Amino acid sequence: MNILEIGDLSVRIAGSHILQGVTFGVAPHGVTALLGRNGVGKTTTLKAVLGLLPPKAELAGDVRLAGAPITRQPTHRLVRDGLGYVPEDRGVFGGLTVAENLRLAERPGGDPDYNRVYGLFPELHRRGRQRAGTLSGGQQQMLAIGRVLLNPNRLLLIDEPTKGLAPKVVSEVAAALHAVAQVVPMLLVEQNLAVVRRLAQDAVVIANGRVAYTGRANDLLDYTEKTKALLGVGKGEHA
Ligand SMILES: Nc1ncnc2c1ncn2[C@@H]1O[C@H](COP(=O)(O)OP(=O)(O)OP(=O)(O)O)[C@@H](O)[C@H]1O
């Protein structure tokens, strides 16, 4: 069974019909890439799942986490139920130290898994007393991912983790995500197709408000014409 099922999801914001019946599933293991041209509604899809759309947005459809309906559940309950979210802007608190950023994610009565976080990202341990605002983009991304991994997750929703990073850092973040994906499934919005190829076994492409492709990521990326038509790029390029 898929860990996440999105059925006929429709979102209207300020009169524009952004998602017009989006349906796809996320496998219970590994990485499912959510792809599409700029502005097609990838972030909107993640936010619709998480209950983070603006108050005036009109939402319809059925979203299920491990079979249980979650549409319109409050975000804090979804997060507590194991939906981990790493937003595109990373959301780290620049004025706080790395350790303080992590401590903020601790939950009352929870059992924060610092061993896992520091095992995956030893640099966060070494830089515990450094202000997060002085970290590099890649280090901030690792902090944002590490913070989510402190608590148990059933699924991670990660939005453009390599955006704006230098190629060497992209490779480090991709390696970290690869390690994370061994333990928790992931729905990943990612424009860098080389990263998609490295990480994702499945891909979903949104175009014109609907799902235009679901299947193996490599099948999509190997078929250059299809990749170009759906994503506006050739093989190995960035979308
Ligand atoms: N709060 C909002 N108010 C008005 N329009 C919005 C809002 N949020 C998103 N949109 C519009 O919805 C469309 C989809 O945006 P979204 O950010 O989901 O796209 P995306 O596929 O994630 O794009 P990108 O690759 O550029 O991040 C865009 O045209 C955007 O301008």
Ligand as a Chemical Component Dictionary entry (heavy atoms), coordinates in Angstrom:
data_LIG
# 
_chem_comp.id                   LIG 
_chem_comp.type                 NON-POLYMER 
_chem_comp.pdbx_formal_charge   0 
_chem_comp.three_letter_code    LIG 
# 
loop_
_chem_comp_atom.comp_id 
_chem_comp_atom.atom_id 
_chem_comp_atom.alt_atom_id 
_chem_comp_atom.type_symbol 
_chem_comp_atom.charge 
_chem_comp_atom.model_Cartn_x 
_chem_comp_atom.model_Cartn_y 
_chem_comp_atom.model_Cartn_z 
_chem_comp_atom.pdbx_ordinal 
LIG N1  N1  N 0 -0.696 32.180 -1.841  1  
LIG C1  C1  C 0 -0.841 32.306 -3.162  2  
LIG N2  N2  N 0 -1.582 33.303 -3.702  3  
LIG C2  C2  C 0 -1.714 33.431 -5.037  4  
LIG N3  N3  N 0 -1.161 32.601 -5.937  5  
LIG C3  C3  C 0 -0.422 31.588 -5.466  6  
LIG C4  C4  C 0 -0.220 31.373 -4.063  7  
LIG N4  N4  N 0 0.560  30.281 -3.901  8  
LIG C5  C5  C 0 0.839  29.848 -5.143  9  
LIG N5  N5  N 0 0.259  30.615 -6.082  10 
LIG C6  C6  C 0 0.351  30.437 -7.550  11 
LIG O1  O1  O 0 0.118  29.081 -7.820  12 
LIG C7  C7  C 0 0.954  28.621 -8.882  13 
LIG C8  C8  C 0 1.712  27.409 -8.420  14 
LIG O2  O2  O 0 2.693  27.799 -7.452  15 
LIG P1  P1  P 0 3.664  26.736 -6.775  16 
LIG O3  O3  O 0 4.573  27.499 -5.884  17 
LIG O4  O4  O 0 2.870  25.638 -6.189  18 
LIG O5  O5  O 0 4.435  26.179 -8.033  19 
LIG P2  P2  P 0 5.727  25.281 -8.113  20 
LIG O6  O6  O 0 5.452  24.237 -9.130  21 
LIG O7  O7  O 0 6.130  24.826 -6.762  22 
LIG O8  O8  O 0 6.751  26.337 -8.695  23 
LIG P3  P3  P 0 8.336  26.568 -8.509  24 
LIG O9  O9  O 0 8.988  25.499 -9.287  25 
LIG O10 O10 O 0 8.515  27.926 -9.140  26 
LIG O11 O11 O 0 8.624  26.549 -7.039  27 
LIG C9  C9  C 0 1.827  29.793 -9.265  28 
LIG O12 O12 O 0 1.277  30.406 -10.403 29 
LIG C10 C10 C 0 1.763  30.697 -8.058  30 
LIG O13 O13 O 0 1.925  32.036 -8.445  31 
# 
loop_
_chem_comp_bond.comp_id 
_chem_comp_bond.atom_id_1 
_chem_comp_bond.atom_id_2 
_chem_comp_bond.value_order 
_chem_comp_bond.pdbx_ordinal 
LIG N1  C1  SING 1  
LIG C1  N2  SING 2  
LIG C1  C4  DOUB 3  
LIG N2  C2  DOUB 4  
LIG C2  N3  SING 5  
LIG N3  C3  DOUB 6  
LIG C3  C4  SING 7  
LIG C3  N5  SING 8  
LIG C4  N4  SING 9  
LIG N4  C5  DOUB 10 
LIG C5  N5  SING 11 
LIG N5  C6  SING 12 
LIG C6  O1  SING 13 
LIG C6  C10 SING 14 
LIG O1  C7  SING 15 
LIG C7  C8  SING 16 
LIG C7  C9  SING 17 
LIG C8  O2  SING 18 
LIG O2  P1  SING 19 
LIG P1  O3  DOUB 20 
LIG P1  O4  SING 21 
LIG P1  O5  SING 22 
LIG O5  P2  SING 23 
LIG P2  O6  DOUB 24 
LIG P2  O7  SING 25 
LIG P2  O8  SING 26 
LIG O8  P3  SING 27 
LIG P3  O9  DOUB 28 
LIG P3  O10 SING 29 
LIG P3  O11 SING 30 
LIG C9  O12 SING 31 
LIG C9  C10 SING 32 
LIG C10 O13 SING 33 
# 
